[in-house]
Amino acid sequence: MQKADELVFAPLGGVGEIGMNLSVYGYGRERKKSWIAVDLGVSFGGGEDLPGVDLVMPDIRFLLQERKNLLGLILTHGHEDHFGAIIDLWPRIKMPIYATPFTAALFEAKREAEPGAPEIPINVVPLGGTIKLGPFEVEFVSMSHSIPESNALIIKTPLGKVLHTGDWKLDPTPVVGPATDEARLRALGAEGCLALVGDSTNAVREGRSPSETEVAATLAKLIAEAPQRVAVTTFASHVARVRSVAEAAYACGREVVVVGRAMERISQVARETGYLDGIADFRSAQTYGYLPRDKVVCLCTGSQGEPRAALARIAADAHPEIGLTKGDRVIFSSRTIPGNEKVVNRVINGLIGQGVEVITERTHLVHVSGHPRREELTELFGWVKPRVMIPVHGEPLHLAEHAALARKLGVPDVVGCRDGDLVRIAPGPPGIVDEVPQGRLYKDGNLIIEAEARTVADRKRLAFVGVVSVAVALDETGVMAADPEIALIGIPETNAKGRSFAEIVMETVAETVEHLPRARRRDPDSVAEAVRRAVRGGIAASWGKKPLCLVHILTV
């Protein structure tokens, strides 16, 4: 007896973590399903946990396995955690991509800015548009967020409709773009919503997120009252914030100077797609030095303390064109992403050291989140009335709070899952029924490496214990033909008694080789292992740490 068609969902990134979003929906019989993917994002590497890693991306082994049955990739919006992995990973799968105009234009600008990026076609879908992909019919629904054209997706299947919320909030006055489409969401609830797969980022926060209009009013006041230069840093993709800063600047007779490539690129895309209509052209960084101090506002990249971004260079007094001095004001119109506190504080301290006044969200309403708090989540549940709820886009605490809220509000079935869980939504009782391959990939320079590779683990060890390199030349009888060549990296020069570690290693190598039986000295591998063990032990006796030790045996 053949099994009936089923509707399933699997997160491959973004559940149990923030960032690196990738979800798939499947429809069909157990081994013959059609699939669509939603978003393909990154999270950011670096730091102590991932030394040398630039980006973290979801492992797409499952997509590759199902490539023949994969109908398309649908982008909810243009934030890096939702589309930042496409350039690196799309060539492996080459599936059709669908996005609304701003997201498509932003992606194309990003692609053109990356040397050697492949041609990647995107199918542009109008706001509120619908696409048909096999058994799926997908409708784009406008949602407020901190970037233009964030969309929820109504995924229609023969077994029911699923609302994939993407990133959203309820903001009746979002500055740019349409507000969340309450009418369409209410209509979905009346039609019948099988499941809601929803953003959990702010599920731990009570109340409602303030409106962008309130931030705009605060920025206007702070800019108008500033006695000298003003610099504002925000997420480059936050077009509403860029527009608010520009309007505030022009209202008090100031020119806007844009500093930073990402800010320049997104501002250009926003103009091309109409989101900066009525805003005068911005000035380049080269004009900054010619403008009076009380007639300029700088829009800068670097709100997260990125060392190569404009604001970090300004704070270090190392920017070739932009400088700030005592009496100037810097506004951080952003939230510090957890994990970035040290680098952001370094920038703030650098600015304060130059006599610059720094304003952050701790004292003024200069930033609001683009994600819903609990009252907004409650309102959405009331509109949509889902029979099944699956919390996504969040760390475990966020997911648990979102699930608890759904149960409190009477959602019949709440299914908690993690990356790699295969959730059957219908038919029958919803729940986790299987696992699919999932994991992480690292962008390391120009290469994509698997998280399981030893590369990053070895770098962590190098950072902690350093490395010793030893080269030993042996003649045909196993006697050292010359003194060993030794290099020490990341190891103290001397021990507590003032003895050189290089001398300790030299003596250890010589004694180890001399005391090996003659037969073992003729086996390079045996000599190398004996020297490696002895050197690590000899250094550990004085240092308390065992370094990595690389031994090369040459026979002459």
C-alpha positions as CSV (number, residue, x, y, z in Angstrom):
1,M,0.0,0.0,0.0
2,Q,1.4,3.3,-1.1
3,K,1.8,6.0,1.6
4,A,-0.1,9.3,1.1
5,D,1.5,12.6,0.2
6,E,2.9,14.6,3.1
7,L,4.0,18.1,3.7
8,V,7.3,18.4,5.6
9,F,9.6,21.1,6.9
10,A,13.3,21.0,7.7
11,P,15.6,23.8,9.0
12,L,19.2,23.5,7.8
13,G,20.3,26.7,9.5
14,G,18.9,29.4,11.8
15,V,17.1,27.3,14.4
16,G,19.0,27.1,17.7
17,E,21.1,30.0,16.5
18,I,20.7,33.5,15.0
19,G,21.9,33.8,11.5
20,M,22.8,31.3,8.7
21,N,19.1,30.9,7.7
22,L,18.1,28.1,5.4
23,S,14.8,26.2,5.4
24,V,13.3,23.6,3.1
25,Y,9.7,22.5,2.5
26,G,8.9,19.2,0.9
27,Y,5.7,17.8,-0.6
28,G,5.0,14.3,-1.9
29,R,5.5,10.7,-1.0
30,E,8.2,9.4,1.4
31,R,11.0,9.0,-1.2
32,K,9.5,11.2,-4.0
33,K,9.1,14.7,-2.7
34,S,9.4,18.0,-4.5
35,W,11.3,20.6,-2.5
36,I,11.6,24.4,-2.2
37,A,14.3,26.3,-0.2
38,V,13.7,29.5,1.7
39,D,16.8,31.8,2.2
40,L,20.5,30.9,2.1
41,G,22.3,33.1,4.6
42,V,25.5,33.4,6.6
43,S,26.6,34.2,10.1
44,F,29.9,35.8,10.8
45,G,33.1,34.1,11.9
46,G,36.3,35.4,13.4
47,G,37.0,35.9,17.1
48,E,38.4,33.3,19.5
49,D,36.0,30.5,18.4
50,L,36.7,30.7,14.7
51,P,40.1,32.2,14.1
52,G,40.6,33.1,10.4
53,V,37.1,32.2,9.4
54,D,35.3,35.0,7.6
55,L,31.8,33.5,7.2
56,V,29.8,30.5,8.4
57,M,27.4,29.0,6.0
58,P,24.9,26.1,6.2
59,D,26.1,22.7,4.8
60,I,24.0,22.1,1.7
61,R,24.5,18.3,1.4
62,F,20.8,17.7,1.6
63,L,20.1,20.2,-1.2
64,L,22.7,18.5,-3.4
65,Q,21.1,15.1,-2.7
66,E,17.7,16.4,-3.7
67,R,19.0,18.6,-6.6
68,K,16.8,16.9,-9.2
69,N,13.7,17.5,-7.0
70,L,14.7,21.1,-5.9
71,L,12.3,23.6,-7.6
72,G,13.7,26.9,-6.4
73,L,15.2,29.2,-3.8
74,I,12.9,31.9,-2.5
75,L,14.4,34.9,-0.7
76,T,12.4,36.6,2.0
77,H,14.7,39.7,2.1
78,G,18.2,41.1,1.6
79,H,19.9,40.8,4.9
80,E,23.2,38.8,4.9
81,D,21.9,36.2,7.3
82,H,19.2,35.4,4.7
83,F,21.0,35.7,1.3
84,G,24.8,36.1,2.1
85,A,25.8,32.5,1.1
86,I,24.3,32.5,-2.4
87,I,27.4,33.7,-4.2
88,D,29.6,30.9,-2.7
89,L,27.1,28.1,-2.7
90,W,24.8,28.6,-5.7
91,P,27.3,27.3,-8.3
92,R,27.0,23.9,-6.6
93,I,23.2,23.6,-7.0
94,K,22.2,26.2,-9.6
95,M,18.6,26.3,-8.7
96,P,16.2,29.1,-9.8
97,I,16.1,32.1,-7.4
98,Y,13.1,34.3,-6.7
99,A,13.0,37.7,-4.9
100,T,11.2,41.0,-4.9
101,P,12.8,44.0,-6.7
102,F,14.9,45.6,-3.9
103,T,16.3,42.3,-2.8
104,A,17.2,41.3,-6.4
105,A,18.9,44.7,-7.0
106,L,20.8,44.5,-3.7
107,F,22.0,41.0,-4.5
108,E,23.1,42.1,-8.0
109,A,25.1,45.0,-6.6
110,K,26.7,42.7,-4.0
111,R,27.6,40.2,-6.8
112,E,29.1,42.9,-9.0
113,A,31.3,44.1,-6.1
114,E,32.8,40.7,-5.5
115,P,35.8,39.8,-7.8
116,G,35.2,36.7,-9.8
117,A,31.6,36.2,-8.7
118,P,29.6,34.0,-11.1
119,E,26.6,35.2,-13.1
120,I,23.6,34.3,-11.0
121,P,20.1,35.0,-12.5
122,I,17.3,36.1,-10.2
123,N,13.6,35.9,-11.1
124,V,12.0,39.2,-9.9
125,V,8.6,38.9,-8.2
126,P,6.5,42.0,-7.7
127,L,5.4,42.9,-4.1
128,G,2.4,40.8,-3.2
129,G,3.2,38.5,-6.2
130,T,2.7,34.7,-6.5
131,I,4.8,32.0,-8.1
132,K,4.0,28.4,-8.9
133,L,6.6,25.8,-8.3
134,G,5.4,22.2,-8.8
135,P,2.9,21.4,-6.0
136,F,3.7,24.7,-4.2
137,E,2.1,28.0,-4.8
138,V,4.0,30.7,-3.0
139,E,2.6,34.2,-2.2
140,F,4.8,37.1,-1.1
141,V,3.3,39.1,1.8
142,S,4.8,42.5,2.7
143,M,6.1,42.7,6.3
144,S,7.8,45.6,8.2
145,H,11.4,45.0,9.0
146,S,14.8,46.9,9.1
147,I,15.3,46.6,5.4
148,P,12.9,47.3,2.5
149,E,10.8,44.5,1.1
150,S,10.9,41.9,3.8
151,N,8.4,39.3,3.0
152,A,6.4,36.6,4.7
153,L,5.6,33.6,2.4
154,I,2.2,31.9,2.2
155,I,3.1,28.5,1.0
156,K,0.0,26.8,-0.5
157,T,-0.1,23.1,-0.9
158,P,-2.9,20.5,-1.4
159,L,-2.6,19.8,2.3
160,G,-3.0,23.4,3.5
161,K,-1.3,26.7,3.8
162,V,1.9,27.5,5.7
163,L,2.9,31.0,6.8
164,H,6.7,31.4,6.8
165,T,7.0,34.8,8.5
166,G,10.6,35.7,7.6
167,D,11.8,38.6,9.7
168,W,9.1,41.1,10.6
169,K,7.5,43.4,13.1
170,L,4.4,45.5,13.4
171,D,5.2,49.1,12.5
172,P,2.3,51.3,11.2
173,T,4.8,54.0,10.2
174,P,7.9,52.3,8.9
175,V,9.4,55.4,7.1
176,V,10.1,53.4,3.9
177,G,8.2,50.6,2.3
178,P,4.8,49.2,3.1
179,A,3.7,48.3,6.6
180,T,3.0,44.7,7.5
181,D,0.0,43.6,5.4
182,E,-2.5,43.0,8.2
183,A,-5.4,42.6,5.8
184,R,-3.8,39.7,3.9
185,L,-2.8,38.0,7.2
186,R,-6.3,38.3,8.6
187,A,-7.6,36.9,5.3
188,L,-5.2,33.9,5.7
189,G,-6.6,33.3,9.1
190,A,-10.2,33.3,7.7
191,E,-9.1,31.0,4.8
192,G,-7.5,28.6,7.2
193,C,-3.8,28.5,8.2
194,L,-2.3,25.0,8.7
195,A,1.0,26.1,10.2
196,L,3.0,29.2,11.2
197,V,6.8,29.0,11.0
198,G,7.8,32.1,12.9
199,D,10.6,34.5,13.8
200,S,11.5,34.1,17.5
201,T,14.2,36.7,17.9
202,N,12.4,39.0,20.4
203,A,10.1,36.4,21.9
204,V,11.7,37.1,25.3
205,R,10.8,40.8,25.3
206,E,7.5,42.1,26.6
207,G,5.5,44.8,24.9
208,R,5.9,46.1,21.3
209,S,8.9,47.4,19.4
210,P,8.8,51.2,18.9
211,S,8.3,52.6,15.4
212,E,10.9,53.8,13.0
213,T,9.2,57.1,13.1
214,E,10.1,57.6,16.7
215,V,13.7,56.9,16.0
216,A,13.5,59.4,13.1
217,A,12.3,62.1,15.5
218,T,15.1,61.4,18.0
219,L,17.7,61.6,15.3
220,A,16.3,64.8,13.9
221,K,16.6,66.4,17.4
222,L,20.1,65.1,18.1
223,I,21.4,66.3,14.7
224,A,19.7,69.7,14.9
225,E,21.1,70.4,18.4
226,A,24.7,69.2,17.5
227,P,27.1,72.2,17.7
228,Q,29.7,70.7,15.2
229,R,30.1,67.7,13.0
230,V,27.8,64.7,13.3
231,A,28.5,61.1,12.3
232,V,25.8,58.5,12.4
233,T,26.6,54.8,12.0
234,T,23.9,52.1,11.4
235,F,23.5,48.9,9.5
236,A,24.2,49.8,5.9
237,S,21.1,47.9,4.8
238,H,18.8,50.0,7.0
239,V,17.4,52.2,4.3
240,A,14.7,53.7,6.5
241,R,17.4,54.8,9.0
242,V,19.5,56.2,6.1
243,R,16.5,58.2,4.9
244,S,15.7,59.5,8.4
245,V,19.3,60.7,8.8
246,A,19.2,62.4,5.4
247,E,15.9,64.1,6.1
248,A,17.1,65.3,9.6
249,A,20.4,66.6,8.0
250,Y,18.7,68.6,5.2
251,A,16.1,70.0,7.7
252,C,18.9,71.9,9.4
253,G,21.0,72.8,6.4
254,R,23.6,70.0,6.6
255,E,25.1,68.0,3.7
256,V,25.2,64.2,3.9
257,V,28.5,62.5,3.3
258,V,28.4,58.7,2.8
259,V,31.5,56.9,4.1
260,G,32.1,53.2,3.5
261,R,31.6,50.9,0.4
262,A,28.6,49.0,1.8
263,M,26.8,52.2,2.6
264,E,27.5,53.6,-0.8
265,R,26.3,50.5,-2.5
266,I,23.1,50.1,-0.7
267,S,22.3,53.9,-1.0
268,Q,22.6,53.5,-4.7
269,V,20.3,50.5,-4.8
270,A,17.8,52.3,-2.7
271,R,17.8,55.2,-5.1
272,E,17.4,52.9,-8.1
273,T,14.4,51.2,-6.5
274,G,12.7,54.4,-5.4
275,Y,13.3,54.2,-1.6
276,L,15.3,57.5,-1.5
277,D,13.0,59.5,-3.8
278,G,13.0,63.1,-2.9
279,I,16.4,62.9,-1.1
280,A,19.2,64.9,-2.6
281,D,22.3,63.1,-3.8
282,F,24.8,62.3,-1.1
283,R,28.3,63.8,-1.1
284,S,31.4,61.7,-1.4
285,A,34.0,61.3,1.4
286,Q,36.4,63.5,-0.7
287,T,34.2,66.6,-0.1
288,Y,34.1,66.2,3.7
289,G,37.1,68.4,4.4
290,Y,35.7,71.3,2.4
291,L,32.4,71.5,4.3
292,P,31.9,73.7,7.4
293,R,31.9,71.7,10.7
294,D,28.3,72.6,11.5
295,K,27.0,71.8,7.9
296,V,27.9,68.1,7.6
297,V,26.5,64.7,8.7
298,C,28.5,61.6,7.9
299,L,26.7,58.3,7.4
300,C,29.3,55.7,8.3
301,T,29.7,51.9,8.1
302,G,31.1,50.2,11.2
303,S,28.3,50.0,13.7
304,Q,29.5,46.6,14.9
305,G,33.1,47.7,15.4
306,E,34.4,46.0,12.2
307,P,38.1,46.9,12.1
308,R,38.2,47.7,8.4
309,A,35.0,49.7,8.4
310,A,34.9,53.5,8.2
311,L,34.1,54.3,11.8
312,A,36.8,52.1,13.3
313,R,39.4,53.8,11.1
314,I,38.0,57.2,12.1
315,A,38.2,56.2,15.8
316,A,41.8,55.2,15.3
317,D,42.5,58.5,13.5
318,A,43.5,56.5,10.5
319,H,40.9,57.4,7.9
320,P,42.5,59.1,4.9
321,E,39.6,61.6,4.4
322,I,37.4,61.7,7.6
323,G,38.5,63.0,11.0
324,L,36.6,64.0,14.1
325,T,37.7,66.3,16.9
326,K,36.5,67.6,20.3
327,G,32.9,69.0,20.0
328,D,31.8,66.5,17.3
329,R,29.1,64.0,17.9
330,V,28.8,60.3,16.9
331,I,25.5,58.5,17.1
332,F,25.4,54.7,17.1
333,S,22.0,54.2,15.6
334,S,22.2,50.4,16.0
335,R,22.2,47.5,18.4
336,T,25.5,45.8,19.3
337,I,25.1,42.2,18.2
338,P,26.1,39.8,21.0
339,G,29.7,38.9,20.7
340,N,30.7,42.3,19.2
341,E,30.8,44.2,22.5
342,K,34.6,44.3,22.8
343,V,35.2,45.6,19.3
344,V,32.4,48.2,19.5
345,N,33.7,49.4,22.9
346,R,37.1,49.7,21.4
347,V,35.7,52.1,18.7
348,I,33.7,54.0,21.3
349,N,36.7,54.5,23.5
350,G,38.8,55.6,20.6
351,L,36.3,58.3,19.8
352,I,35.9,59.5,23.4
353,G,39.7,59.6,23.6
354,Q,39.6,62.2,20.7
355,G,37.1,64.3,22.7
356,V,34.1,63.2,20.6
357,E,30.6,62.8,22.2
358,V,29.2,59.4,21.7
359,I,25.4,58.6,21.8
360,T,24.0,55.1,21.9
361,E,20.7,53.4,22.4
362,R,21.5,53.1,26.1
363,T,20.5,56.8,26.6
364,H,18.5,57.7,23.6
365,L,15.9,56.1,21.3
366,V,18.3,56.0,18.3
367,H,17.5,52.4,17.4
368,V,14.6,49.9,17.4
369,S,14.6,46.3,16.5
370,G,13.2,44.9,13.3
371,H,11.7,41.9,15.1
372,P,8.4,41.4,17.0
373,R,8.1,41.5,20.7
374,R,5.5,39.4,22.6
375,E,2.5,41.7,22.0
376,E,3.2,41.7,18.3
377,L,3.5,37.9,18.2
378,T,0.3,37.7,20.1
379,E,-1.5,39.9,17.6
380,L,-0.2,37.8,14.6
381,F,-1.4,34.6,16.3
382,G,-4.8,36.2,16.6
383,W,-4.9,37.2,13.0
384,V,-3.6,33.9,11.5
385,K,-5.0,31.3,13.9
386,P,-2.6,28.5,12.9
387,R,-3.3,24.9,13.8
388,V,0.5,24.2,14.1
389,M,3.3,26.5,15.2
390,I,7.0,25.9,14.6
391,P,9.4,28.5,16.2
392,V,12.5,29.3,14.2
393,H,15.1,32.1,13.8
394,G,16.5,32.2,17.3
395,E,18.6,30.6,20.0
396,P,17.1,27.9,22.3
397,L,15.8,30.5,24.8
398,H,14.0,32.5,22.1
399,L,12.5,29.3,20.6
400,A,11.3,28.1,24.0
401,E,9.7,31.4,24.9
402,H,8.0,31.6,21.5
403,A,6.7,28.0,21.8
404,A,5.4,28.7,25.4
405,L,3.6,31.8,24.2
406,A,1.9,29.9,21.3
407,R,0.7,27.2,23.8
408,K,-0.6,29.9,26.1
409,L,-2.5,31.4,23.3
410,G,-4.2,28.1,22.5
411,V,-2.3,26.9,19.3
412,P,-3.3,23.2,19.2
413,D,0.1,21.8,18.1
414,V,3.5,23.4,18.8
415,V,6.5,21.6,17.4
416,G,10.0,22.5,18.7
417,C,12.9,21.5,16.4
418,R,16.6,22.1,15.7
419,D,18.7,22.3,12.5
420,G,18.4,19.0,10.7
421,D,15.1,17.8,12.1
422,L,12.5,16.8,9.5
423,V,9.1,17.9,10.7
424,R,5.9,16.4,9.2
425,I,3.3,19.1,9.2
426,A,0.5,17.1,7.6
427,P,-1.3,14.8,7.4
428,G,-1.8,13.4,10.8
429,P,-0.3,14.7,14.1
430,P,2.6,17.0,13.4
431,G,6.0,16.2,14.8
432,I,9.6,15.3,14.1
433,V,9.8,12.2,12.0
434,D,13.4,12.0,10.7
435,E,16.7,13.8,10.4
436,V,18.3,15.2,7.3
437,P,22.0,16.0,6.7
438,Q,23.0,19.4,8.2
439,G,26.1,21.2,9.4
440,R,28.3,24.1,8.8
441,L,30.7,25.3,6.1
442,Y,33.4,27.9,6.7
443,K,34.6,30.6,4.3
444,D,38.3,30.7,4.9
445,G,39.9,33.2,2.5
446,N,38.8,32.1,-0.9
447,L,38.1,28.6,0.1
448,I,35.0,26.8,1.5
449,I,36.0,24.2,4.1
450,E,33.9,21.8,6.2
451,A,33.6,22.5,9.9
452,E,34.8,19.0,10.7
453,A,38.2,19.8,9.0
454,R,41.1,20.2,11.4
455,T,42.0,23.6,10.1
456,V,40.2,25.7,12.7
457,A,40.9,23.3,15.6
458,D,44.6,23.5,14.8
459,R,44.5,27.3,14.7
460,K,42.9,27.3,18.2
461,R,45.7,25.1,19.5
462,L,48.3,27.3,17.8
463,A,46.9,30.4,19.5
464,F,47.1,28.6,22.9
465,V,50.4,26.7,22.8
466,G,52.5,27.8,19.8
467,V,54.5,25.6,17.6
468,V,58.1,24.1,17.4
469,S,59.6,23.1,14.1
470,V,62.6,20.7,14.2
471,A,64.6,19.5,11.2
472,V,67.2,16.7,11.8
473,A,69.7,15.4,9.2
474,L,70.8,11.8,9.7
475,D,73.5,10.0,7.8
476,E,73.1,6.4,6.6
477,T,74.2,5.0,10.0
478,G,71.6,7.1,11.9
479,V,74.1,9.7,13.3
480,M,73.2,13.4,13.2
481,A,75.1,14.9,10.3
482,A,74.7,18.5,11.7
483,D,73.1,20.4,14.5
484,P,69.3,20.3,14.2
485,E,67.5,23.3,12.7
486,I,65.0,24.7,15.2
487,A,62.2,27.4,15.0
488,L,59.9,28.4,17.9
489,I,56.8,30.4,17.2
490,G,54.5,31.7,19.9
491,I,56.6,30.2,22.7
492,P,58.3,32.3,25.5
493,E,62.0,32.9,24.9
494,T,63.2,31.6,28.3
495,N,61.9,29.5,31.2
496,A,61.5,30.7,34.8
497,K,65.2,30.2,35.4
498,G,66.2,32.3,32.4
499,R,67.2,29.3,30.3
500,S,66.5,29.6,26.6
501,F,63.8,27.3,25.3
502,A,65.7,27.1,22.0
503,E,68.6,25.7,24.0
504,I,66.3,23.3,25.8
505,V,64.9,22.0,22.5
506,M,68.4,21.7,20.9
507,E,69.7,19.5,23.9
508,T,66.5,17.5,24.0
509,V,66.7,16.6,20.3
510,A,70.4,15.7,20.5
511,E,69.9,13.5,23.6
512,T,66.9,11.8,22.2
513,V,68.6,10.8,18.9
514,E,71.7,9.7,20.6
515,H,69.9,7.4,23.1
516,L,67.8,5.7,20.4
517,P,68.9,2.2,19.5
518,R,70.8,2.2,16.2
519,A,68.1,0.1,14.5
520,R,65.5,2.7,15.3
521,R,67.7,5.6,14.1
522,R,67.5,4.1,10.6
523,D,63.7,4.5,10.6
524,P,62.9,8.2,10.0
525,D,59.3,7.8,11.2
526,S,60.4,6.3,14.5
527,V,63.0,9.1,15.0
528,A,60.4,11.8,14.2
529,E,57.9,10.4,16.7
530,A,60.6,10.0,19.5
531,V,61.8,13.6,18.9
532,R,58.2,15.0,18.9
533,R,57.3,13.4,22.2
534,A,60.6,14.4,23.8
535,V,60.4,18.0,22.7
536,R,56.8,18.5,23.8
537,G,57.6,16.9,27.2
538,G,60.8,18.9,27.6
539,I,59.0,22.2,27.0
540,A,56.0,21.2,29.2
541,A,58.4,20.5,32.1
542,S,59.3,24.2,32.2
543,W,56.3,25.9,30.7
544,G,53.4,23.8,31.8
545,K,52.1,23.7,28.2
546,K,52.7,21.2,25.4
547,P,53.2,23.0,22.0
548,L,52.5,21.6,18.6
549,C,55.7,20.0,17.3
550,L,56.6,19.4,13.7
551,V,59.6,17.2,13.0
552,H,61.3,16.7,9.7
553,I,63.9,13.9,9.3
554,L,66.3,14.2,6.4
555,T,68.6,11.3,5.4
556,V,71.9,12.3,3.8
